[in-house]
Amino acid sequence: MDPAVLLVLALSCLLLLTFWKQSSGRGKLPPGPTPFPIIGNILQLDVKDVSKSLTNFSKVYGPVFTLYFGTKPTVVLHGYEAVKEALIDLGEDFAGRGRFPILEKVNNGLGIIFNNTKSWKEMRRFSLMTLRNFGMGKRSIEDRVQEEARCLVEELRKTNASPCDPTFILSLAPCNVICSIIFHNRFDYKDKDFLELMTKLNEDITNLNSPWLQEKNNPQSWFNYESLEITVAELFSAGTETTSTTLRYCLLLLLKHPEVMAKVQEEIERVIGRDRSPCMQDRSRMPYTDAVIHEVQRFIDLIPTNLPHAVTRDVYFRNYLIPKGTTIIPSLTSVLHDEKEFSNPKVFDPGHFLDESGNFKKSDYFMPFSAGKRVCVGEALARMELFLFLTTILQNFNLKSVVEPKDLDITAVASGLIAVPPPYQLCFIPV
């Protein structure tokens, strides 16, 4: 038989087998669009706006549906009820980590964030315990963040009110807080070692080689040097990038909405004044500022599709059977931009977190740090940094855009898992 004919027959059989395998399992999984053989539903997704595609699918197939990325099924959870039911009510069953093939090779399955082995719970528990021992949740950590906020202000003064891109400067402060916690020492922003660390974080977190532990590498223990090194690298990268990006986006939104910035500065002047540094006790007396920070995190939707989860066993969920190991995508966009909870979800409005009397209003839908067993380890630190950095900046500077506020583009630029603000410049005018 002609080799070409054999090749065509072989490919046809492969396509049929692939399609049969996909369709045979769909009776148990939630419904979803029919996948193409081999490539699945990839062509049916808008890669520039995956969240929008997921929303469109949910309108057809409901809050729980199945997509295929290649030949592997992925179950999408859309809307607060479905996400809460999975991540919180059935937290243990949905506590696995979905596959990241590239990062699995880089991290060797170690660390916390992308770890899907039995060790992730131990490393997470160890990290939380260690951070508490280093002062997390205590005055000592707040002192470190306050010190860093003052150093950040001094660095911003050096711009001499000239137009600048705040990206690099704003990344220095949260990174230095992590340094202060782990090394018990902050670095000058011009320190060569610190700048080298920043460069390595930006290039590749696996290049980080911090000799903060001298301990034999026991391959039988989860707490070997490589595992701890990767965990520390994750704390640096996640603790630096997410906070600095949120803060950078926050300043852009304040430039776009100068009336909001004016109200925050009025509250700072009334509650804190200019004779002392802001502290966390001030937050309870500053409902508007607290609402603004919450609204920034809600509006920017930093990690729209969340980090992928996986079910740790065969799970019956809403009358569907999800096999052990199936990847789960809990859409954070669908929670943070829920029209039932937030009257104008696509609009930046601090009123989403204020009641009729102007008091701060909590919301169960506020999940920028995810929820459940895999909620962000550094949530408490990030909340502290955002409040203290922002209030200290606005206590000392007026922010001036280099273009008219109406001409500022605040549309997020998709960058991998994280939605980042478009590049912009501003002037820090001392008050």
VMD Tcl script that draws the C-alpha trace (Angstrom):
set ca {
  {0.00 0.00 0.00}
  {1.17 3.49 -0.79}
  {2.94 5.05 2.24}
  {0.92 8.23 1.78}
  {-2.32 6.28 2.02}
  {-1.08 4.53 5.15}
  {-0.23 7.90 6.68}
  {-3.69 9.28 5.91}
  {-5.35 6.18 7.37}
  {-3.21 6.37 10.50}
  {-4.02 10.04 11.01}
  {-7.71 9.38 10.44}
  {-7.70 6.61 13.01}
  {-5.89 8.86 15.45}
  {-8.43 11.64 14.97}
  {-11.33 9.24 15.41}
  {-9.76 7.73 18.53}
  {-9.15 11.18 20.01}
  {-12.69 12.31 19.28}
  {-14.11 9.09 20.74}
  {-12.06 9.48 23.95}
  {-13.23 13.06 24.35}
  {-16.89 12.34 23.66}
  {-16.99 9.15 25.75}
  {-16.12 11.03 28.93}
  {-18.47 13.94 28.35}
  {-21.48 12.05 29.66}
  {-20.09 12.34 33.19}
  {-18.47 15.76 32.94}
  {-20.41 19.04 32.79}
  {-21.60 20.12 29.33}
  {-19.55 22.34 27.06}
  {-18.81 23.22 23.45}
  {-17.91 20.31 21.19}
  {-14.11 20.08 21.02}
  {-12.14 19.61 17.83}
  {-10.01 16.45 17.71}
  {-6.53 16.88 19.21}
  {-6.71 20.67 19.69}
  {-9.92 20.73 21.74}
  {-11.66 24.10 22.19}
  {-8.60 26.32 21.82}
  {-9.80 27.87 18.55}
  {-13.10 28.81 20.22}
  {-11.34 30.96 22.82}
  {-10.32 34.58 22.43}
  {-6.75 34.35 23.69}
  {-6.68 38.13 24.16}
  {-9.67 38.01 26.49}
  {-10.14 34.51 27.89}
  {-12.45 35.75 30.66}
  {-14.88 37.16 28.11}
  {-14.92 33.82 26.30}
  {-15.64 32.01 29.57}
  {-18.51 34.39 30.28}
  {-19.97 33.75 26.84}
  {-19.72 29.98 27.34}
  {-21.42 30.27 30.74}
  {-24.43 31.95 29.11}
  {-24.89 28.84 26.97}
  {-23.80 26.00 29.26}
  {-24.39 27.40 32.74}
  {-22.07 28.12 35.69}
  {-20.23 24.78 35.45}
  {-18.97 23.65 32.05}
  {-16.17 21.71 30.39}
  {-13.55 22.90 27.93}
  {-10.79 20.89 26.30}
  {-7.29 22.25 26.03}
  {-5.86 19.68 23.68}
  {-7.28 16.31 24.68}
  {-7.48 17.09 28.41}
  {-10.77 18.25 29.92}
  {-10.89 21.34 32.12}
  {-13.93 22.22 34.21}
  {-14.71 25.93 34.50}
  {-16.54 27.37 37.52}
  {-18.31 30.62 36.68}
  {-20.05 32.82 39.23}
  {-19.81 33.27 42.99}
  {-22.03 30.36 43.96}
  {-20.09 27.76 41.95}
  {-16.69 29.12 42.98}
  {-17.64 29.30 46.67}
  {-19.18 25.83 46.65}
  {-16.00 24.34 45.20}
  {-13.18 26.31 46.84}
  {-14.75 26.89 50.26}
  {-17.54 24.37 50.90}
  {-15.64 21.51 49.23}
  {-12.21 23.05 49.74}
  {-10.29 19.85 50.38}
  {-11.65 18.17 47.25}
  {-10.70 21.14 45.04}
  {-7.35 21.89 46.70}
  {-5.15 20.30 44.03}
  {-3.11 22.42 41.66}
  {-3.79 22.26 37.94}
  {-0.84 21.40 35.74}
  {1.77 23.93 34.67}
  {4.12 21.76 32.58}
  {6.77 24.47 32.11}
  {6.82 25.47 35.76}
  {6.79 21.85 36.88}
  {10.09 21.43 35.08}
  {11.45 24.67 36.49}
  {10.35 24.08 40.10}
  {10.64 20.28 40.08}
  {7.19 20.11 41.68}
  {8.44 21.92 44.80}
  {7.47 25.12 46.59}
  {3.89 26.16 47.37}
  {2.18 27.94 44.50}
  {2.55 25.40 41.68}
  {3.16 22.34 43.84}
  {0.65 19.54 43.34}
  {2.40 16.89 45.45}
  {1.72 15.93 49.05}
  {4.39 18.39 50.15}
  {2.48 21.59 49.34}
  {0.48 21.52 52.59}
  {3.62 21.03 54.68}
  {5.47 23.80 52.86}
  {2.48 26.13 53.17}
  {2.13 25.40 56.90}
  {5.87 25.88 57.38}
  {5.84 29.17 55.44}
  {2.92 30.60 57.42}
  {4.52 29.55 60.71}
  {7.85 31.06 59.69}
  {6.28 34.32 58.55}
  {4.45 34.57 61.88}
  {7.71 33.92 63.71}
  {9.27 36.72 61.67}
  {6.48 39.03 62.80}
  {3.60 38.58 60.34}
  {0.47 40.07 61.86}
  {2.52 41.78 64.56}
  {3.74 45.31 65.06}
  {7.26 44.40 63.93}
  {6.10 43.73 60.36}
  {4.08 46.93 60.30}
  {7.18 48.83 61.42}
  {9.10 47.34 58.49}
  {6.41 48.32 55.98}
  {6.18 51.82 57.43}
  {9.94 52.20 57.16}
  {9.83 51.04 53.55}
  {6.97 53.44 52.79}
  {9.08 56.34 54.07}
  {12.05 55.18 51.97}
  {9.77 54.93 48.94}
  {8.64 58.51 49.48}
  {12.26 59.69 49.60}
  {12.99 57.84 46.37}
  {9.98 59.44 44.71}
  {11.20 62.88 45.82}
  {14.31 62.28 43.73}
  {12.18 62.40 40.59}
  {11.94 66.17 41.24}
  {8.31 66.23 40.13}
  {9.41 65.28 36.61}
  {7.41 62.80 34.50}
  {8.41 59.21 35.28}
  {7.30 55.64 34.72}
  {6.61 54.32 38.26}
  {6.97 50.63 37.37}
  {10.49 50.00 38.65}
  {10.30 52.29 41.69}
  {7.07 50.72 42.89}
  {8.51 47.23 42.58}
  {11.45 48.10 44.87}
  {9.36 48.65 47.99}
  {7.44 45.34 48.26}
  {10.58 43.42 47.30}
  {12.49 45.15 50.06}
  {9.77 44.26 52.56}
  {10.32 40.59 51.75}
  {14.07 41.14 52.15}
  {13.44 42.79 55.50}
  {11.34 39.84 56.68}
  {13.66 37.08 55.47}
  {17.08 38.70 55.89}
  {16.07 41.02 58.76}
  {17.65 43.79 56.76}
  {16.40 46.15 54.05}
  {18.60 47.39 51.23}
  {19.30 50.81 49.85}
  {17.57 51.16 46.49}
  {20.93 51.71 44.82}
  {22.58 48.74 46.53}
  {24.21 46.54 43.88}
  {23.13 43.31 45.55}
  {19.55 44.49 45.79}
  {19.47 45.60 42.16}
  {20.93 42.27 41.12}
  {18.18 40.52 43.06}
  {15.58 42.64 41.29}
  {17.12 41.77 37.94}
  {17.07 38.07 38.71}
  {13.47 38.22 39.84}
  {12.51 39.95 36.63}
  {14.45 37.51 34.46}
  {13.81 34.19 36.13}
  {12.90 33.43 39.72}
  {14.85 30.19 39.63}
  {18.09 32.16 39.39}
  {17.53 33.29 42.95}
  {20.14 31.76 45.26}
  {19.68 33.18 48.72}
  {21.96 31.59 51.37}
  {19.60 32.26 54.26}
  {19.54 28.61 55.40}
  {22.62 26.37 56.02}
  {21.19 22.95 56.22}
  {21.98 19.53 54.81}
  {19.97 18.52 51.78}
  {17.96 15.53 52.94}
  {16.20 14.04 49.88}
  {13.76 12.18 52.15}
  {12.48 15.43 53.67}
  {10.20 18.02 52.13}
  {12.40 20.60 53.87}
  {15.50 20.13 51.75}
  {17.47 23.10 50.50}
  {16.02 23.05 46.98}
  {12.43 22.99 48.25}
  {13.03 25.87 50.66}
  {14.92 27.83 48.01}
  {12.02 27.57 45.57}
  {9.52 28.50 48.31}
  {11.51 31.64 49.12}
  {11.78 32.46 45.42}
  {7.99 32.19 45.15}
  {7.54 34.52 48.12}
  {9.80 37.06 46.44}
  {8.22 36.86 43.00}
  {4.59 36.69 44.10}
  {5.05 39.19 46.92}
  {6.77 41.68 44.65}
  {4.93 41.45 41.35}
  {1.32 41.30 42.53}
  {1.60 44.12 45.07}
  {3.62 46.44 42.83}
  {1.28 45.83 39.87}
  {-1.78 46.53 42.02}
  {-0.21 49.71 43.40}
  {0.81 50.83 39.91}
  {-2.71 50.25 38.63}
  {-4.09 52.07 41.65}
  {-2.13 55.24 40.87}
  {-3.31 55.09 37.25}
  {-6.94 54.85 38.34}
  {-6.49 57.80 40.70}
  {-5.05 59.83 37.83}
  {-8.09 58.86 35.77}
  {-10.43 59.81 38.63}
  {-8.94 62.90 40.35}
  {-12.14 63.36 42.36}
  {-11.50 60.02 44.05}
  {-7.89 60.96 44.78}
  {-9.05 64.24 46.33}
  {-11.45 62.41 48.68}
  {-8.72 59.99 49.77}
  {-6.33 62.87 50.46}
  {-9.02 64.71 52.41}
  {-9.53 61.61 54.57}
  {-5.76 61.26 55.08}
  {-5.52 64.91 56.13}
  {-8.45 64.59 58.54}
  {-7.52 61.28 60.17}
  {-3.71 61.17 59.98}
  {-2.50 64.67 59.22}
  {1.09 65.29 58.13}
  {3.00 64.99 61.40}
  {3.13 61.19 61.58}
  {3.25 58.15 59.35}
  {0.05 56.23 58.54}
  {-0.51 53.05 60.56}
  {-2.89 50.12 60.26}
  {-5.06 51.39 63.11}
  {-5.99 54.30 60.86}
  {-7.74 52.02 58.36}
  {-10.82 51.49 60.54}
  {-11.32 55.27 60.62}
  {-10.79 55.67 56.87}
  {-13.72 53.88 55.20}
  {-13.41 55.74 51.91}
  {-9.72 54.92 51.48}
  {-10.39 51.31 52.44}
  {-13.21 51.19 49.88}
  {-10.94 52.65 47.18}
  {-8.28 49.99 47.74}
  {-10.89 47.23 47.65}
  {-12.43 48.68 44.51}
  {-9.02 48.87 42.82}
  {-8.44 45.19 43.48}
  {-11.95 44.30 42.36}
  {-11.86 46.43 39.23}
  {-8.41 45.48 37.93}
  {-9.12 41.75 38.35}
  {-5.40 41.00 38.62}
  {-5.55 37.23 37.99}
  {-8.76 36.81 35.96}
  {-8.80 33.03 35.59}
  {-7.15 32.35 38.95}
  {-4.38 29.79 39.19}
  {-5.78 26.45 38.02}
  {-6.95 24.03 40.67}
  {-7.46 20.28 40.40}
  {-9.73 17.84 42.19}
  {-7.92 15.55 44.62}
  {-10.39 12.67 44.19}
  {-13.39 11.73 42.07}
  {-15.93 14.40 42.97}
  {-19.68 14.52 42.43}
  {-20.38 18.19 41.88}
  {-23.84 19.44 40.94}
  {-24.83 16.04 39.56}
  {-21.66 15.73 37.50}
  {-18.74 13.39 38.08}
  {-15.36 15.11 37.91}
  {-12.55 12.53 37.82}
  {-9.57 12.83 40.15}
  {-6.85 15.08 38.73}
  {-9.14 17.07 36.42}
  {-8.02 20.67 36.07}
  {-10.44 23.28 37.48}
  {-10.56 26.95 36.46}
  {-12.43 29.07 39.06}
  {-13.13 32.32 37.23}
  {-12.34 35.20 39.58}
  {-13.61 37.67 37.01}
  {-17.08 36.17 37.29}
  {-17.01 36.80 41.06}
  {-15.36 40.21 41.17}
  {-17.51 41.53 38.31}
  {-20.80 39.94 39.36}
  {-23.69 42.26 38.45}
  {-25.86 40.99 41.31}
  {-23.33 42.13 43.90}
  {-21.78 45.16 42.18}
  {-24.20 47.53 40.46}
  {-21.75 48.64 37.76}
  {-19.02 45.98 37.70}
  {-17.23 47.40 34.65}
  {-17.04 50.86 36.23}
  {-14.47 51.94 38.83}
  {-16.66 53.04 41.75}
  {-15.54 52.97 45.43}
  {-19.25 53.08 46.29}
  {-19.34 49.34 45.65}
  {-17.79 48.98 49.12}
  {-19.67 51.75 50.96}
  {-23.13 51.68 52.51}
  {-25.63 54.55 52.40}
  {-24.01 56.13 55.47}
  {-20.53 56.08 53.98}
  {-19.33 53.22 56.16}
  {-17.14 50.50 54.70}
  {-19.19 47.55 53.44}
  {-17.68 44.07 53.27}
  {-18.50 41.68 50.45}
  {-18.16 37.91 50.26}
  {-17.56 38.39 46.54}
  {-14.22 40.10 47.22}
  {-11.82 37.31 46.18}
  {-8.75 38.92 44.58}
  {-6.55 36.57 46.63}
  {-8.66 33.55 45.63}
  {-10.33 31.51 48.41}
  {-10.23 28.22 50.25}
  {-7.23 26.00 50.89}
  {-5.08 27.66 48.22}
  {-5.80 31.28 49.17}
  {-2.73 33.53 48.82}
  {-0.23 32.97 51.65}
  {0.75 36.64 51.64}
  {-2.75 38.13 51.72}
  {-2.31 39.84 55.11}
  {1.04 41.34 54.12}
  {-0.30 42.52 50.73}
  {-3.29 44.25 52.38}
  {-0.96 46.00 54.81}
  {1.43 47.11 52.07}
  {-1.30 48.46 49.81}
  {-2.82 50.56 52.59}
  {0.43 51.91 54.03}
  {2.18 52.52 50.70}
  {-0.81 54.27 49.14}
  {-1.65 56.47 52.12}
  {2.00 57.44 52.63}
  {2.37 58.38 48.96}
  {-0.81 60.48 48.92}
  {0.13 62.06 52.26}
  {3.29 63.42 50.67}
  {2.45 63.92 46.98}
  {-0.18 65.11 44.60}
  {-0.28 62.92 41.50}
  {-0.28 64.71 38.16}
  {-0.90 63.02 34.84}
  {1.11 64.04 31.79}
  {-2.08 63.87 29.71}
  {-5.66 64.84 30.38}
  {-7.43 62.31 32.64}
  {-10.03 61.66 29.94}
  {-7.25 60.58 27.58}
  {-5.72 58.03 29.97}
  {-6.09 54.43 28.88}
  {-6.88 52.15 31.83}
  {-7.51 49.01 29.80}
  {-5.58 46.05 31.20}
  {-2.86 44.47 29.11}
  {-2.95 40.69 29.36}
  {0.45 39.35 30.34}
  {0.32 35.63 31.00}
  {-1.76 35.00 34.11}
  {-1.68 38.62 35.30}
  {-3.53 41.61 33.88}
  {-1.19 44.60 34.03}
  {-1.94 48.29 33.45}
  {-0.79 49.92 30.21}
  {2.47 51.93 30.45}
  {2.02 55.48 31.67}
  {3.92 58.38 33.20}
  {3.06 60.72 36.04}
  {4.58 63.43 38.18}
  {4.88 63.18 41.98}
  {4.33 66.76 43.17}
  {5.38 67.28 46.83}
  {2.60 68.74 48.97}
}
mol new
graphics top color blue
foreach p $ca { graphics top sphere $p radius 0.5 }
foreach p [lrange $ca 0 end-1] q [lrange $ca 1 end] { graphics top cylinder $p $q radius 0.2 }
display resetview
